Amino acid sequence: MGIDRDFPMTRTQIRLLLVGLLVMSVVAAALFGGFIPGFRPNFNPPSTVQVDGVTYFDATLTLNPPIFPQNSSPPQELDFHGVVFALWFTHWNWVSQAWVEGNGTEANGTVDSFLLGETTTPPMNTSLYLAPDESFGAFWPGLPAAGGLVRVLVRA
């Protein structure tokens, strides 16, 4: 196995070729790995769920836990079917409790805020939120059951 003498490449050409391949790999990883928002391919067809007889498109957003020793995480956004969701953890205690706070902004500018989770002070156990006009919602059954997976819903 040797170098083909009919198509000789200099060391500089080989280095340029390798650098070009490396740059293309980094760009491809950034585009399809989700590092550049909006370019991650979605191979799953939109799924739907029915809540009280109303059909909603649904998607799952994975919230990052707070960085120790903080008890809340920065908001994470998801633009889904014309509703921009912003969700974050609050009152995180790393063992069994947390709340998911969030809001949904509709295309017309209407913003609705919500709080999901379970707590004893004040007594609350809310796993499903639907906007007053039922245009969107969010579902999170709690930390032990779902971890950081929050489902967002938009009326179909």
C-alpha positions as CSV (number, residue, x, y, z in Angstrom):
1,M,0.0,0.0,0.0
2,G,1.6,3.2,-1.1
3,I,1.0,6.6,-2.6
4,D,-0.4,6.6,-6.1
5,R,2.1,8.4,-8.2
6,D,-0.5,9.3,-10.9
7,F,-2.2,11.6,-8.4
8,P,0.5,12.9,-6.0
9,M,-0.7,15.1,-3.1
10,T,1.7,17.3,-1.2
11,R,1.7,17.4,2.6
12,T,0.0,20.8,2.4
13,Q,-2.9,19.5,0.3
14,I,-3.4,16.5,2.6
15,R,-3.5,18.9,5.6
16,L,-6.0,21.1,3.9
17,L,-8.1,18.1,3.0
18,L,-8.1,16.9,6.6
19,V,-8.9,20.4,8.0
20,G,-11.8,20.7,5.5
21,L,-13.2,17.3,6.6
22,L,-12.9,18.3,10.2
23,V,-14.7,21.7,9.6
24,M,-17.5,20.0,7.7
25,S,-17.9,17.4,10.6
26,V,-18.1,20.2,13.1
27,V,-20.7,22.1,11.1
28,A,-22.8,18.9,10.5
29,A,-22.6,18.1,14.3
30,A,-23.7,21.7,15.1
31,L,-26.6,21.6,12.7
32,F,-28.0,18.1,13.4
33,G,-27.0,17.9,17.0
34,G,-29.2,20.7,18.1
35,F,-26.5,23.2,19.0
36,I,-27.9,25.7,16.5
37,P,-31.6,26.3,17.4
38,G,-34.2,25.4,14.7
39,F,-32.0,23.1,12.7
40,R,-32.4,19.9,14.6
41,P,-34.3,17.4,12.4
42,N,-37.5,15.9,13.8
43,F,-37.9,12.3,12.8
44,N,-41.0,11.8,14.8
45,P,-44.4,12.7,13.3
46,P,-46.4,15.2,15.4
47,S,-48.3,13.3,18.1
48,T,-51.7,14.2,19.5
49,V,-53.4,13.6,22.8
50,Q,-57.0,14.2,23.9
51,V,-57.8,16.1,27.1
52,D,-61.5,16.5,28.0
53,G,-62.5,15.8,24.4
54,V,-60.1,18.4,22.9
55,T,-57.3,17.3,20.7
56,Y,-53.8,18.8,21.3
57,F,-50.5,18.4,19.6
58,D,-48.0,17.4,22.2
59,A,-44.2,17.5,22.5
60,T,-41.8,16.8,25.3
61,L,-39.3,19.3,26.7
62,T,-36.4,18.0,28.9
63,L,-35.7,20.6,31.6
64,N,-32.2,20.7,33.0
65,P,-32.0,20.5,36.8
66,P,-30.6,23.4,38.8
67,I,-26.8,23.6,39.3
68,F,-26.0,22.8,42.9
69,P,-26.5,24.7,45.3
70,Q,-29.2,26.6,43.5
71,N,-32.8,25.6,43.8
72,S,-34.0,26.9,40.5
73,S,-32.9,26.5,36.9
74,P,-32.8,29.1,34.1
75,P,-35.8,29.2,31.7
76,Q,-35.8,26.9,28.7
77,E,-37.8,28.0,25.7
78,L,-39.7,25.9,23.1
79,D,-41.6,27.4,20.1
80,F,-44.3,24.8,19.4
81,H,-47.1,25.2,16.9
82,G,-47.2,29.0,17.4
83,V,-47.0,29.0,21.2
84,V,-43.7,29.9,22.9
85,F,-43.2,28.0,26.1
86,A,-40.7,29.1,28.8
87,L,-40.3,26.5,31.6
88,W,-38.0,26.2,34.5
89,F,-37.6,24.3,37.8
90,T,-38.1,26.1,41.2
91,H,-38.0,24.9,44.8
92,W,-35.8,22.0,43.8
93,N,-34.6,19.9,46.8
94,W,-32.7,17.2,44.8
95,V,-34.6,14.3,46.5
96,S,-38.4,14.4,46.0
97,Q,-39.8,17.8,45.3
98,A,-39.7,20.5,42.7
99,W,-42.1,22.7,40.9
100,V,-42.2,23.5,37.3
101,E,-43.0,27.1,36.6
102,G,-43.7,28.4,33.2
103,N,-45.6,30.5,30.8
104,G,-47.0,30.2,27.3
105,T,-47.1,33.1,24.9
106,E,-49.7,32.8,22.1
107,A,-49.2,34.3,18.6
108,N,-51.6,37.1,19.6
109,G,-49.4,38.1,22.5
110,T,-51.5,36.6,25.3
111,V,-49.3,35.2,28.1
112,D,-50.5,32.7,30.7
113,S,-48.4,31.6,33.6
114,F,-48.7,28.3,35.4
115,L,-47.2,26.2,38.2
116,L,-47.0,22.4,38.2
117,G,-45.9,20.1,41.0
118,E,-46.7,18.9,44.4
119,T,-46.1,20.7,47.7
120,T,-47.4,20.8,51.2
121,T,-47.0,24.6,51.7
122,P,-49.2,25.8,50.2
123,P,-51.1,22.5,49.6
124,M,-51.0,21.9,45.9
125,N,-51.0,19.0,43.6
126,T,-51.3,20.1,40.0
127,S,-49.9,18.0,37.2
128,L,-52.0,19.5,34.3
129,Y,-52.5,23.1,33.3
130,L,-54.7,24.3,30.5
131,A,-54.9,27.9,29.5
132,P,-58.3,29.6,30.2
133,D,-59.1,29.5,26.4
134,E,-57.8,25.9,26.2
135,S,-55.4,26.9,23.4
136,F,-52.4,25.3,25.1
137,G,-51.4,23.5,28.2
138,A,-48.6,21.7,30.0
139,F,-48.3,18.4,31.9
140,W,-45.8,17.2,34.5
141,P,-46.6,14.5,37.0
142,G,-43.8,15.4,39.4
143,L,-40.2,14.8,40.0
144,P,-40.0,11.1,40.9
145,A,-42.5,10.1,38.1
146,A,-41.2,12.2,35.2
147,G,-37.9,13.7,36.2
148,G,-37.2,16.6,33.8
149,L,-39.7,15.6,31.1
150,V,-42.5,18.1,30.7
151,R,-45.1,17.7,28.0
152,V,-46.4,20.8,26.3
153,L,-49.8,20.8,24.5
154,V,-51.1,23.1,21.8
155,R,-54.7,22.8,20.5
156,A,-54.8,21.0,17.1
